[in-house]
C-alpha cells in the first residue's frame, strides 16, 4: 500500500530512543523529511545521524525541552524553517516517574503535568498555524493503554495520559473541518528503555527480578510477549499518513490483547 508520505514534513518529539525513534525511522523510510527532538543535544544529534545513515532520508535533530512553552515553540519554528513547512506532528515524551499517589507533592505533580500533558498543548499550539497550510495535516499523540485500564503504581501516567486523550478527541472534533486529523495510540508494554526502567522499579518494589516482572507482565498479552517498537511504529505511521484520511479522533490500542474490555 502506498501511504502517500513521500516528501511530507514530519516532526517527532521524544525521538532519541524508543517509540519516537522507531516512528521517525519508519517515516524516513517512507520518504518523509523528518525533524526529531529530545532534550539532550548530543543524544538527538546522534539519533538523527543514525536515522539519516540507515534510511538515506533527510533527518535533522533539534534539542528542546517541550515541557517549557517557549522552548517548544522555538523548536517547532526551527523545524518548520528547516523542513519548509509541516504536515505531520508526533507528540511524544518520556513518561513521568512511577509511584503511588501519596508519594508525590505539588512540585512533582506540576512537573509531571508540564511534561506529560502541557507539552502536548505547547507543541500543538505552535504547530497549528503551519498545519493549517498543509493538505495532509495529521497529529498523533502517544499515550498509553492505561487510559482504558489503569496500571498499578503509575498514578501520574494514568491521570495525565487520560487528559491527553481528552485533548486529542476534542481537537479532532474542533479542527476536522479545517482538514487537520488528530489521533492517539495507546501502547501497552513495548520493548523500550522506558519499559525496562519501569520493570526495574517494579522489581525493586516487589523484591523480584526484572526478568520475572517482564515474564509476568508479558503473560497478559495473548501473544505472551511485549510489542516491538517497530510494531508500534507501523500503526503510528499508518494513522499519520494520508492513507488514513478518514480516520480522526481514533484512540487505537496497540496492546497485544492486554486490554480485556470490549470498548
N, C-alpha and C positions, 0 to 999 in steps of 0.2 A: 504494500500500500504506500502510495506517495503521500506523505504528511504535509507537503507544500510548505516546508520550512526553509528551503534554500534562500539564503541572503536575509532571512529575518534577523532582527537585532534583539538580543536577549540579555537580561541582567539577572544573575543568580547570586543571592546572598548566602552567607554561611557555607561557602563553597570550597574551602581549603581541604575538606575531607568529607567523608560520609555521604549522606543523601544529596547534599548540594553539589558535591564534586561529581558524583555519578550522573546527576541530571545534566550538569554542564557538559560533561563528556558526550552524552548522547545527543544533546542539542548541537554540539560542534560536529559530530559525526553526520548529522542530518543536514548540515550545510549552513547552520546559523553562525553569525558573528556573535561572540559571547563575551560579556564582561562578568568577571567573577569577583566576589567580595568576601573578605573576612576582616577581623580587627588587626591581625598580625601582618605587617608589611612583608616580612621575609617569607612567611608561610604562603600567603596568597600569590606572591610573585613566583614562588617555586611551583605552586599548583597550576598557575596559568601557563608557565613554560612547559610543564609536563603535558598538559592538555593540548597545547598547540603542537608539540612534537609528536604526540601519539595520534592525533586526529588529522593533522595537516590543516586545521582550520585557524581562523583568527580568534585568539583568546587573549584578553587583557585583564590584568589583575589590579584591583582597586581596594586599598585598605581604608576602612572606616568603621566606627562603632555605630551600628544602626540604632542602638538604644538611645542615642543622642540626636535630637531632631536636626540640629544644624549640620552635624556630620553626615547624617543620612541624606539630607537634601543636597549637600555639596557633592556627595558621591554619585547620586543619581544624575546630577548635572554633568559631571565628568564622564559618566557612561554615555549619556546622550551625545555629548560633544565628540567623544571618541568614535562612537559607532555611527553617528549621523542620524540618530533618532532612536526610538524604542518601540518594539512591538510586543515583547514578552517580558513579564516580571515574575520571578520566583522569590517569594518572601519566606526565608528560612533563617533560623538562628539556632545556636546551641541552646539546649534546654536548661531550665533552672535547676537548682540543686534538689535532690530528693530529701524527704523528711516529713514527719507528721506536723499537723497544724500548730501544735503548742511549741514547736522548736523555733518558730520564726517571729521576729519582731517587725516593727513598722518599716525599718530601713530595709530589711530583707524583702518584705512584700513590695516596696516601691522599686527596688532593683529588679525583681522578677517581672513586675508589670511593665517596666520600661523595656526590658529585653524581649519578653515573650508575647506581649500584646501591643504596646505602643510602637515598638519597632516596625510592625506591620503598617500601622497607621501612618508613620512618618514616611515610609517608603512609598506607599500608595499615593499619599498627598503630593509628594514631589514628582512622581511619575505620571500622574493623571493628565496634566496638560499635554504631555508628549504622546501618551497612549491614545488620546483623542484624535491625534493626527494619523494614526495607523489604520490600515484597512483590515488588520488581523490582530487587534489588541486582545491580549489574554493575560490574566493574572492568576497565579496559583499560590495559595498559602499551604504551608506544610504544617500540619497539626499533629494529631495522634488519635488512635482508636480509643483513648481514654475519654474522649468527649461523649462516647456512647457507653463505655464500660470503664468506670474509674479504676485506676490502678493503685493498689495499696502503697502507701508511703510516698506518693507523688502528688501532694496537696497542691503545690504551685501549678504543675502541669495540668492536672485535672481541671483546675479552675480557669486558667488563662488560655488554654487551648480552646476551651468551650467559648470563651469570649471572642476568640479569633474566628471561629466558625460562624458565630452570630454576625460578626462584621462582614465576613465573606458573603454570606447569604444576603445580607442587607444591600451590599454594593451590587450584587448580581441583579437584584430587582430594581435598584435605583438607576443603574447605568447601562443596563442592557439595551435600552432604546438608543443609546449612543454608540452601540456596536462594540462595547467592551465586555468580555466574558470574565467571570470570577468563579473559580472552583477551588476546592480544597481536597488534599489527600490526607487520609487518616491512617498512617502506617502503624502496624503493630511492631513486634520485635524484629529488628533487622541487624545484620552483621556490620555494625559500625562501632567506631571508637566510643561514641556516646553510650551505646548499649553496654559495651564492655565495662564502662565506668559504673553504670547503674547496677550491673550484675555483681561487680566487686563490692559496691556499697551494701547490696542485699546480703552477700556472703558474710561480710564483716558483722552486720547486724544479727544474723542468724547463727553465726559460728559455723558456717559450712564452707564449701569451696566454690569458686567461680564456676567450675565445670558442673558441679552438682546443681547450681542455680540455673544455668543455661539448659541443662537436660530437663529439669523440672518445668521450666517455662516453655521450652520448645514442644513439650508433650501436649500443650493446649492447642497447638495447631493440628489440623487434620493431616498435614504433611509431616509432622513430627520434627520440624526444623524451623529455624528463623529464615526470614527472607534475605536475599542478597540485595545490595544496593542497586544492582543492575535491574532486578525485577521491579523495584520501586521506580527507577528512572523510566522504564518503558511505559508505565502507566502515566507518570508525570508528563512526559514529552507528548504522549498522545493527547492528553487533556489540554495541554498548551497549544497544540497545533491547530491549523485551520481545518484539518480532517475532523475535528470535534466541534465544528462550527455551530451546532445546535445544542451544545451542552453548556449550561451555565447554572450556577447555584448548586452544583453537584458536590456532595460530601462523600468521597469514594474511599472506603476502607481497602487498604492493601494489607491484609491481615492473616492470610493463610487459614481462614476459618476460626480464628481465635475469638471473634465476636460471636456470641451464641444467640443473640436476639434476632428476630425476624426483620426488624426495621432498623 
